[in-house]
Every structure is written in C-alpha cells, then in structure tokens.
Amino acid sequence: MSQRPYFNSTIEELEKLFEATKGDAKALQTLLKELSSRNTKRAKKLRAKVEKQLAGSQAAPATAAAMTVATKTAQYRLTPFVHAHNFSEVIAFCGEINAESRTDIVCDASDLQFVDPVGLCLLAATCHQLARAGKKLRLENVRPAIVDYLARMDLFKACGIEYKENFTRYDRRSDLVEICVADKAAEGEQLASKIATTLVGAMPDYDPNAKPDEMTGFLPHEHLHVPLHYIFSELLENALTHAKRAGYREARTWVAAQYYPQLDRIRLAVLDNGCGLLHSLERHPNLTEKSHAAAIHLAFEARVTCNPDLEIRPNETANQGIGLTVVREIVARGGGVLRLVSGDALVEQKGDKRPRTRPITPWQGVVLALEFKRELLRQVSVSQIIHELKRRPGPGGLRFE
C-alpha cells in the first residue's frame, strides 16, 4: 500500500472522506498523514478538524499515541525550481518551515529539477536557522543526479548533514564555487579573491603565464577579475560588518557562484541573516520612509552609508557609500539582473531598466542574487564607473573630491 493513499485526492475529496470516517481512528490517522503534507489554508483547516476529532476519540491511549507520532513531523513539498527566478516562492517556503513548530521537518524533493547558487544559500541558511531552534530539515526522494549536485556544492556540509558521497569529485574550480560560510570580517577579502580567481579560471583563453597588455598594463584575465573581485569584496564587506549591527553579532554569511557555459552567464549569491538594511540605515537623514523597500532604494544611492564618520569627515571616507552603487552599475553593464531582498521587500533590476519593487515573505537579513554575461563583464571598467560617479552629487549634496 502506498504511504500516501490519498496523494492524488483533491481537497474536496478529502473533506468528503473526513465526513465518511464517522470517527474511525485508523481512517482519521491516514487522512491526517496526507493533510500534514499539504499547506493550503483549506487543508490546514481540515487538518485541525481531524486532530480535534482524534483527540476526543474514545479509543484513548492507542489513538493519542498514534496521533503524536503522526503530527510530530511536518511534511512539505519542494518546488521543482529553487532559484532566483522564483525568489518569492522559495523565500516563502523558507519562511514557512522556519515558522514550523514541529521539530522534524520532512521535505519531499521528488519534483526538484534545478537549484542555483542563491537557492543553495537559502537552503543552507534556513537549515542553520532551524538547527539554532532545535529543529532539523530532511530532504527525501531527491533524484540521484540532483543529490550528487547538492553534495558537490557542499549543501549537506553547510547544513551539517552527514552524507556519504558515491561519485568522483572532479576539480570544478574553473566554473563553480561551492557554498562558503563566513562569520568574520577578516575572512571577506580572502574569500572574495578566491571566488574571483575561480570564476576567471573558467575563461577559455585564460593563460596564467600571459604578459600584460602594453597599452593598459592589464593581464588578459584581469579585465574579468577586477569587476568580479570588486563585487564580492564589496558585498562580503557589507554582509560581514554592517549585518552584525543592532544585536546581530552572531550573523553569518553564505556565498556560492557558478558559471554556466551554454548561457555564458555567471550566477552568484551572497546572503546573510543579520540586521537587514532598514536597521543599518534607520538613522540616516535621507530615509524619510521607515520601510524595507525605502531602505533598499536608499542603499543603492551613491554616498549612502551607515558610517556616521561620512557626514563628519567626508574627505577621509571618500571611498565609502558607493559599493552597492558600483555593483549595480557593473551588473547593468554586464547585461545582467540584480535581485535584492531585505526584510519584506524584493527589488529587481534588469540591465539599466527602472527597478521593480515587490512585497515578499520577510527574510531576516539581506539576500543578493546577481547574474550577468561573462563576455560583457570583461568589457566593464570599474575605474570608469567610479570616475563617472565622482561627478554625481550624492544625498545631502556630498561630492567626491
């Protein structure tokens, strides 16, 4: 007999089954098991009725014990795609299992087909949050190829899950960066350099022995290394310092990246479980609306920082407050997409188009997912972007000198 005999039943059919059970404890247990795997409002309402009827059943000791076994484990179903393109759905899933009161959470991943760097980081960070609350997540029915990929990207390691690998771990340093977890600011620069070097290694024309260009003085691979290193060093600096404010000293940062040759696209993710942008900028004079969406948009403006010294000694902090602004310009000129989540707001910007803002299930911290064409990124000049920003007045009339 199938473990879920009512798997293909509609909610209407389940409601009729409930009425037909007439208090039969065994039938109610089977129905409860199915409802524990469904998360619609209607299913939850029916589940409450089933639990109530089981609790009041006259088959006292045996039924109560069976009910405890059936309800101590929460069951969910993972979406086929865990990536930046369905950000809202993935973060809603993470929020739902984080709020689950039961300690054991089983996730049916039989539909899972694709996970990208931000999906990996979201799952790893969610497992970390669950562990801190004394709960654990277990993935079941994962396809073998997907299991191998998750293991190769060190998801199980990041989640503290023991897993015996049954595949050959080939050197993929030329096109992917496994999940990295960091919690100290001192780790940021070293990690940024490692990631940038890895993704540069994927260039088909990469030659570690090449000579510098006579006109620019740049080595061929540096045209790609410079913007990549800037992106990661800036985002890691924010995640490992600013995220630890407002009582979030134990905040962590998760990073992952991958190059997809067929699309010629690099996808990367940097996320933290820190205080979020609203807490970082809540005292900034230009944050007139105390909302997560307003804080995200303000953070992208040049010369915005949570460092109070910028207003007092602007000439001594000339490089502060432009990091996210430059990152956004790099992504736009690289023909890419930037997605940022902080609190209950998601801001998405494609190329140089106007950013779109949407409400989202709240995330404690900041999630950044970037993707861009590698070939276009090689043509982006970080120094040129900064030079252009020097002529752009920032909030409060501040200018670069």
N, C-alpha and C positions, 0 to 999 in steps of 0.2 A: 504493500500500500504506500502511496506517496506520502511524504512527510507533510505536505500541504495539499490535502484532497480538494480544498476549495480555492486553489490558486487561480483558476480561470473563472471563478464566480464573480458576478457583478455585486456591487454593494446592495442593490435591490434584492438580489437572490439571497444574500447573507442575512438581510433583515427578515426575509420570509422564513429562512432556516431557523433564526432565533425564535420566531413565534411558534414554529413547529416543534422545537425541542421540548416544550412543556416541562421545563425544569430538569431534564435529564442531564446529570452531571457530566457524563462522558461526552455527550454531543456538545455541551457547552464548552468543555475543555478544547475540543477540536476546533470549534468556531473561534474561541479566544486565541488559539495559536495563529490562525490565519489573520485575525484582526490586529495582532501585535506586529505584523509585517506591513501594515498599511497606515498611512499618516494623514489622510484627508480628515476634515472635520467630522464628516458623516461617519467614517469608520471609527474615529475616536469616541464619538457619542455612543455608537453601538457597543464598542468595547466596554465602556463604563457600565452599560446596562447588563452585559454578560457577567462582568466581575461582581456587580451588585447581587445578581441572582445566584451566582456561585457562592458568594459569601453567606447568603441566607439559606443555602440549601440544607436539608435535613441530613444529608449524607456527611455529617460533620467532620470527623477527624481526617478521613481519607481525602475528601474533596478539598478541604482547606490546604492540606499539604500539597496536593496536586496543583492547586491554584498558585501557590507560592513558587513552585518550580516553573510553571508556565509564564509567570509575569516578571520574574526577577531579571530576565534577559530581554532587552529591547531589540527589535529586529527592523532593519531598514533595507532599502534597495538603492544601490548606487547608480547614478545616471551613466549612460554609455560614454559620454564625453566629459572629462574633468579637465577643462582648460579655460583660457582667458575669454574665449568667445561666448561662453555661457557663465560668466562670472557670477551673475545674480543667483543662478540655480545652485552653483557649487557652494557659495558662501552661505546661502540659506540652509543647505544640507549640513554644513559645518556648525552653523549656529543651532540647528535643531538637535544634533546629537550632543553638543556641548551642554544644552539645557536639559538633556535627558536625566531623570532622577535615578534610573536603574544603573547598577554598576557594570553589568556586562552588556556590551552593545555589539550585536552581530550585524554585519552589513553584507548582503547578497550582492556580489560583484559579477554575476554571470553575464550581465549586459555590457560590462566595461570593455571599451574598444580602444580608447586613446586617452593618454594623460600627458600634459605638457609641463614645463618647469613650474609654472605658478600652481598648477593642480597638485603637483608633488609637494610643494612647500606648504600649501594649505592643509593637505592631509597630515603632513608631519607636524605642523604647528598645532593642529587640532588634537592629534594623539598626545602631544605634550601637555596640552591643557586638560585633557581627560585624565592623564596619569596624575597630575597635580591634585585632581579632585578624587583620586582613588578609584577611577573608572578605567575601563580599557575597551579598545575597539578591535574587533576581529573581522577580517575580510574572508569571505567564503566564496567558493565556486568561481575563483578567478581563472581565466584561461591561461594555459601554460606559457604562451608567448608573452602575455601581459605580466604574469608573475615574474618571469625572467627579467623583463624590462624594469619592473619596480625594484627588484633586488639589485640589478645593475646600477640603478640610480640611487642606491643606498636608502630607499624609503624605509625598509624594515629596520635597518640600523638606526636611522634617525628616530624611529618610533619605539625603539627599544624592544623589537620583536625578534626572537630567535628564528633564524631561517637558514636551513642548510642548502647552499647553492648546488645545483646539479647541472651547471653549464660552465663553459670556459669563459673566464673573464678576460676578454681581449682588451688590449690597450686602446681606449677610445679618447685619449687626451687631445686628439685632434678635432673632436667635434662635440664633446659634451662635458659638462661639469656636474658631477653628482651633487646631491644635496649636501650643503655645508651648513653647519650650525655654529654660530659665534655669539659670544656674550660679553666680550671685552673690546673696548675701543682700539686697543693696541693691535688687535688682530685684523682690523679693517684694511689697512694699506697692503699688508702681505697677501691677504685673500684677494683683494682687487687685482693685484699684479698677477697672481696665479691664474685667475679666471680669464683675464685679458690675454695672457700668453697662450692659454689653452685654445681659445677661440681663434686667435691669429694663426695657430698651428694648422687650422683647417684650410688655409689658403692653398690652392693648388700650385701657386707659383712661389710659395714660401721657401726661402733659402737662408738658413742661419748664417751662411758664410758670404752673403751678398755684401757689396760695397755701397756706401752712402751715395745718394744722388748728388752730382756735382753742383747743381743749382740750389737745391733745398737743404742738403746735408742730411736728409732723411734716408733711412734704410727702407726698402720697399714695404716691409711688413709694418713699419711704424705708422703708415697712413691709416691703418686699421687699428693698431694697438693704442694709439693716443686717444681716440674717442671712446673706445671700449674701456680703457683704464679710467678715463675721466668719469664715465657713467658709474662704474662700480665703486670707485673710491668715494664719489660724492654721495651715492645712495647708502653705502655702508657707514659713512661718517654720520649721516642723519640717523640711521637706524641704531647705531651703537652708542650714540651720545644723546641726542635730543629725545629719543624714545624712552630714555631712562629717567625722565623728569617726573614730577608730580606723584612720587611714591612708587614708581615702576622700576626700581633699581635692578630687579631680577629679570628684566625684559631680555628676550633672546631675538636673534635674527636668523632667518633661514634664506639660503641663496641656492639657486640652481639655474643652469643655462644649457642650451643645445642649439647646434647648427643643423638645419635641415637642407641638405644639398639640392634636392629636387626642387625646392621652392627658393633656394638661395636666400633663406631667411634665418636670422638669429632670433631666438626667443629666450628671454631671461626673466627672472623673478627675484625680487628682494622684498621680504616681508618681515614684520616684527609684531610682537604682542605687547608693545609699550603703551605710552600715554595717548598717542594719536596727535594729529596736527592741531586740533582745537585746543587741547590742553597746552601744547607748545606755544601757540600764538595768542592765547586768550587775553593777554595783557597788551598786545600790540595795538597802538593807537589807530591803525587803519582797519582793524577788524571791527567794523561797526555792527555787523550782524553775528551774534554768537551762535553759529551753526557750523556743522562739519563741512558742508558744501562751501560756505563762505571761506572757511579756513583753508581748504584745498586751493581755491582760486587765488587767495592771497599768497599762499606759499609759492606759487609759480611766478609771482611778480618779482622783478629784479630788486635787489637790495632789501629783501624782507628776510629777517632772521629773528630768532628768539634770544639772540645775544644782546643784552642791554648796552654793551660797550659800543655797538654800531652807532647809536644815536649820540653817545658822549664823545667818542674818539673815532669819527668816520675815517680819517686818514690812516689810522693804524689797523683798520679792519677792512681794507679795500677789497679783499677777495671774498668777503663773507656776504651771504644773502643772494648769491647768483647761481648756486649749484643746481637747483631744480629748474631754473630758467634755462640754463645752458643745456641740461639733459633734455628738456622738452624740444629745444631747437635742434639738437643732434638727431633725435628720433624723427622729427618732422622732415629734416633734410635727407634723412636716410630712407624716406618713403615708408615710414613705419606708423605704428599705432602705440599710443601710451594709455594705459588704464591705471587709475589710482583710486584706491578705496581707503577711506579713513572714517571711522565711526559709521554713520548711517548714509553715507554719500559715496557714489561712484562717479568719477569724472573720466570721460573717454575722449581722446583727441586723435583723429586720423589725419596724418600729414599736417598741413598748415590750415586745416579747416577749423571752424569755431568748435570749442569743446562742448560736449553734451554732458549734462548732469542728471543723474537718476538716483532715486532713493534705493536703498539696498538693506538687506538684513545687517544689523550693526556688527562690525568687526572691531575688537579691541586692539588698536594699533594701526599700522599702515601697511597696505599691500600695493606693490608696484609691479605691473607686468608690462614689459616692453617687447616689441618685435619690429624688426626692420630688415631691409635688404642689405646683405653684406657688401655687395658690389657698390651700392650707393654710399654706404657708410665710409668706404675707403676714400671717397671724394669730399668728405666733410672735414672742415678745418675748425678745430676748437678755438684756436687763437683768433681766427676771423670772427667767430661768433662773439667772443668776449670783446673784441675790438668794437664791434657794432653796438654791443650793449653799453659800452662806455659813453656813447653819445645819447643814451636813452635815460631820461630822468626817472628816478625811482620814487616810491612813496615818500611823501614829505619833502620832495624837491632835492633829495640827495643825488649827487652825481659822482661818477668815478673820476679820480684825479691821477 
